[in-house]
Amino acid sequence: MKIGVTCYPTVGGSGILATRLGVEFAKQGHEVHFVTYERPFAIQGVDHENVFVHLVSVLDYPLFKYPPYTIALASEMFRASEQHGLDMLHVHYAIPHSTAALLARGMTGAPYVVTLHGSDVTILGSDPSYLPVNTNSIEEADAITAVSRFVAEEARERLGIRQEIHVIPNFVNSETFAPVSCEVMERNNERDVVIAHISNFRPVKRVHDLVYAMAIVAREAPGAKLMLVGDGPDRHSVEKLVSRLDLKKRVLLTGFRSDVPNLLGCSDLVVLCSETESAPLTLLEGMSASLPVVATRVGGIPEIIEDEVNGFLVSPKNPEAIAERILRLNSDPELRRRLGCAARETVLERYTSEKVVGQYMEIYEKVISS
């Protein structure tokens, strides 16, 4: 099978899922063609067999205030389909990929599948500026998938989608994200925990809440450390808050890292304090590494985390609740072990590539044969 994949090539969840999925299909012998504006982050510096990248060229013309990316993307989809005989297109993140796929299908006849992620429906997708075209290009797809029940329900309510939406969760490589010993830092801290947070530092991630929580934790557990992994628009304000709260010795901002599995091996728990989430990959990665997680009860997170069984759920915008759960885990190593083991078991049962990738292939085969 020859599959065209369109995604945002960043470190965001939709781009990582699209890239990992494409690589998994390539391993099975399928030919995968990524169509995007730069090489996806997750395969930079790596040349996988059966994986090809087609870069979108956007015209920089003085007449346009905003470059017409959708048309350029559709044109590159058309070229890739014509030159390589693609059997279908799979677009991750509807805006503007589903619209470009609809245009490309009109020229090539290649069917397309849309995978919906959170912002497709909760932020951008339901904005009046995009709603009519976004809804139409999703509805016109040959199949629709969503990464959580939450996203599927939001698509029906906010976008008015009537076509069947297949819920297929995110997945992780449970061998890559596995319990490992720490290889990237000295662990001179035998008493208090190391907390990991991984995100793109956007406002919706509410990283400041975790810094405020850390200020509370530090008063009772002065040896506790916080690793903030990633980068983004809120990083500078987070750094200022860390300085203002006198937490420089307790908080490490690492920037983007390619060795996240090793960083998780140096951590005792993972915290995610977002205002909304569809199905966060970082949560699954931490769980796969047998780490207990503290996460906000928002979006699709309760579909993954059962409170006090394989992690803790807290209300959003509540640094005090986050701090309380961290301190509870800090003082109880056996609780950390129990929740961490249950978290990994959840991943092995439901969120590995072996459990998930085949569900997409079933969709592909139905779309191509119909």
C-alpha angles and dihedrals in degrees: 000000000000112000129188113208124194122189144136103274095220135109090265119119097255093053094046092048092049092049096046091047092050091049091050090054091047089054088056090056099261120134112243124194119191114205111194144118095266139006109288112261093233093061100037109132092013127097110201121194113253092016120118131177125212114192120214114231114210122201114238101207125163092227091066120072088191122030111247095241096163093062092045090049093049090049092053090047088053092049093048091048094048096044098043103027096239114202093208147344125241114196123193117202110022099228110107099339099075091050091050090048090052090053092046092049089054089059102037106022090230109148119234137212121205122209111200122216129186103275090047088077110011102049121003100016097059095042110117089236090065107018104097097046093038092052093046096048091049093047091049092057119113088233136001127210131181130198094229142012087249092061092045092051092046090051091055095045102038102030100029094234110178100175118097113275116208112212110218115168129224117264141205136205100253091199094054092043100046136129105286138164119258113269104164105056142024114263101213089146107091098156110044130047134256111225122204128203120179122187147118092261096241119153091254089063091062094209089168089068090060092049090052089048089051090055088058093045092050092062092061100025107034092173095058117115132201124208114199106195120193140031140245146123096316097049097096094048089048090052090051091050091050089053094045092051091047093241100131092115092050103040125063120192106200102178118217112342132190093200099068094140089059092046090053087052087060092051134084098200143000126230126199115181103173126155090225135000134177102202110326116216092202089062092054092045092054092045091049088055088057094250123145112239135213111201139163119260095243139119115339096344095097087057087065105030125057107197114253091357105076099355144334128282121204134178115265123259091027114121091170092060091047091051092048092054092045091051091047091054091043092057097043117055091175091057089050090051094047096048092043093052091048090049093054091046089054090054093047091050099046118003111051124112089249090058098043114029094066090058089062092047090055089055092048093051092050092048094049095045096047 
